């Protein structure tokens, strides 16, 4: 898949655990794991916005496109 999710990179940069992020944005750790591992078929803008607010980043910092 040419869309790469760099959520683990941003979590490491912010020194935050996945569990803490999931709790802060209001999704289950399992759903965050699916997103983090690139297994998700889509992501709601609401969820993406919450992730960006929690990690103080932009969507392009966690989602990349590789041709």
Secondary structure, 3 states (H helix, E strand, C coil): CCEEECHHHHHHHCCCCHHHHHHHHCCCHHHHHHHHCCCCCCCCHHHHHHHHHHHCCCHHHHEEECC
